Amino acid sequence: MNLYITVVAASFIVTFLMFFVLEYIVKIYNPSFLKNLSSSNRTLLLTQIQSNIHAIIVCYLSTYVLYQSEELKADYIWGKCQLASVACAVTIGYMAADLLTLIIRWKDVGEWSYVFHHLFSALAFIYIIFYGKFKFFAMIRLLAEYSTIFVNFRHALHMFGMQNSSIYFYNGLMMVFSFTCARMIPLPIYIYCILSISDRPDYHSSLIGKLILWLATCVLDSLNVLWYIKMLKGAVKVWKSHKNNASPSPVSASRVKDIKQG
């Protein structure tokens, strides 16, 4: 347990300080870089850099764990994997730091939906580490961060007025592709795995554990499906526009802030 507390603390400190260090570096060495952005967009851009770094780390860890850990896949409830717990600890620290940054800069980026999302997610990962249950499902959930990388990049390009660039167009396609692979394809697998353990006594022994598993599906995945439908409609429209040699328009994916929460 001491290892995980250390990882949470390290993740929190690094993530929190990163925001202010990046802000200081930009102000000192390249103040013109952000001068055309509003205060809210500057804050959002810096938090998205934090978000992408976190996403890259946990995507690597969760992918590696799901590929390598036979014990985790053999028992969806009690499967042991220290690296899976480390990935959860990294996420807890990141979310705590991001939440604190959000509170400090509430005027710029404050939203209650972020607060509820971060609190629910952090408590779920704390439960998984503390009780050692459902690590397999946690790793499937962390795969969703693959799409976060492209969502954040899309928003950054939009802020700098690059909606008509080819990189914006191809990033939009990658956003749809990553959303498909990281959120839509794992969804039926996630539900099937829950149903496969629903007859076990240790599954029913914890009401909180069951609530965590099913709330994630009922709430987050319902939103993911709605966003995905909008993304596909937008992607088809952009693809047709691109084939007709017209300037590509933004891939409509609902609000970028909401997608990040999934």
N, C-alpha and C positions, 0 to 999 in steps of 0.2 A: 504493500500500500504506500510506503514511503516513496517508492519510485514514481508512482502516479501523481502523488502530491507535488513532487519536484517537477515533473513534466508540466502539470497544470500551472504551477507558479512561473516556470520559465516561459511557457507559451504566453501567459498573461503579460509578463513584464516586457518581453520582446515585442509583442504585438502592440501594446499600449505605447511604448516608447517610440516604436517605429513611426507612428503617425506624426508625432511632434518633431522627430529628427528629420523626416522627409520634408515636413513643412518648413523647418528652419533652413535646411539645405537649399531648397528652392528659392526661398526669400532672399538668401544671402548671395547665391551664385547665379541664379537665373530668374530674377524677379519678373521679367517680362513674360515668362512662360505661362504664368497663371493670371496675368493682369486683366485679360479679357473675360475671365470667368467670374461669375457671381460668387459670393461667399459660400452659398449652399453647394454650388457645383465644385468649388475647390475642396470643401470638406468631403463631399461624396467621392471625388476622384481619389483622394488620399485613402479613404476607407476601402475603396475598391482595390487599390494596390495591396492593402493588407489582406483583403478577402482572397485575391488571386494567389498570393503566397501561401496562405492557409490551404486553399483548394488544391494547389499543386502537391503540397506535402501529404494531405490526407488521401488524395486520389492515388498517389503512389502506394501509400501504406495499405489502404483498403484493397486495392487491386492485388498487391503482393500477397496479402493475407488470404484472400479468397482463392487465389491460385495455388498457394503453397500449403496452407494449413488443412491437412486431412482430418485432424481431430475436430476442428471447428465445423467442418462439413458433415462429419459423422454424427454429431449431436448438436442440434440447433438450439438446445436450451443451455446445456452445461459445457459445451465445447470450449476447451481452454486454449488461449493464445495470448501471450503477453504483449505481442506487438499490436494486437487488436485493442487491448486496453490502453496502450500508449497512444494510439490514434484517437481514441475517445478522449483521453486526457488533453491532447493537443487542442482538440475542438472545444473542450470546456474552457480552457485558458483563453483561446481566441475569442469565444463568444462573450466571456466576462469582460475582456478588454474592449471589444467592440461595443458592448452595452455601456460601459463607462464612458467611452468616447462619445457615444450617441447622447448620453445625458449631459456631458460637458458642452457639446455643440448642439443642444436641443433646438435652438433657434434655427439652425441651418438644416439639420437632417432628422430632427426628432419625429418619430412616428410610433404610436402605441402598438401597431401591428408588429414592428421590429422587437419591441420589448417583450411581448407575449411569445413570439416565435423563439427568441433567444432563451428566455426563461424555461419554456417547455423543453426545448432541445437540450439545454444544459442539464436540467433535472433528469431527463431520460438517460443521458450518458453517465451521469453520476450514479444513477440506479444500476446501470449495467456494470460499471466498475466495482461498485460496493458489493453487489450481490453475485457478481460473476455470471450472470445469466444473459442470454440473448445476444451474445457478441456477434454471432453470424448475421443477425438482422441489422445490427448497428453498422456493419461493414457494407451491407447492401445500401443502406441509407446514405452513407458517405460517398458512394459512387456518384450521387447526384451532383457533387461538386464539379464534375467534369464540365457540365454545361454552364456553371457559374463563371468559369474563366472567359467564355465567349460572350456571355451576357454582359459582363463588366467591360470587356474590350469594346463591344458594340456601343455601349453608353458613352465611353470615353471618346470614340470616334465621332459620335453625334455631338458631343459637347464642343469639339473642335471644328465642327462644320464640314465633316468629311462624308456626309450621307451619300454623295454621288460618286464616291471613289470606288475603285474595283475592290480594294481591301475591305471596305464596308460590305460590299455585296458578298464576297466569299466568306467573310466572317459570319454573316447572317446564315449562310448555308451550313457552315460548321456548327453554328449555334443550334440549328434544327437537328442536324445529325447527332450532335452530342446529347441533346435533350432526348432524342429517340433511344439512343444506346444506354444512356445513364439513368433515365427516369422511366421511360415507357416499357422497354423490354424487361427490366428487372421487376416491374410491378406484378405481373402474374406469377412470377417465380416467388416473390415475397409472400403473396397471399397463399400460394400452394404450400409453401414451407410452414406457414402458420397452421394451416388446416391439417397438415401431416402430423403435427404434435398435439392437436387439440384433444386427443383421447388420453393423454398422459397426465397422471395425477400432479406431477411437478409443474405442469403448465397451469393448472387450475389453483395451485397453492398460493399464488400472488395475484391479487386483484390489480394492484398497481402495474405489475408487469404486463398483464393482458391489456390494460387500458393504454399503456404506452405503445404496444404493438398495433392495436386497432385504431387508436386515434390518429396515429401517423398515416394510416391508410385512408381512413374515412375523411380526414380533413385535408392533409397535404396532397395526397394522391388525387383527390377529387379536383383540387385546384390545378394540379399538374395536367390533368386530362383537359380541363377547360383551356388552359394556356396553350397546350399542345395543338388543340384544334385551331385556335387563333393563329398560332405560328405557321401551321400548314397552309392555311388560307393565304397568309401574307407571303409565304415562300413561293406558292404557286403564282401569285400575282407578280412577284419580283422576277421569277424565272421567265415568265412570258414576256415581261418588259425587257429583260436582258436579251432574250432571243430575237426580239424585234429591234435590237440595237438602240433601245431607248435607255436613258439614264436610269440605273437601278434605284428604286425607292427603298426606304427602310423596311426591313422584315418586321412585320407587325407581330409582336409577341406579348401583348398586354403590357402592363407597366413593368419596367425593368426592375424596380424595387421589389415588386411582388414576386417576380420569377426567382429572384435571389433567395427568397424565403423558402422555396420548395426544397 
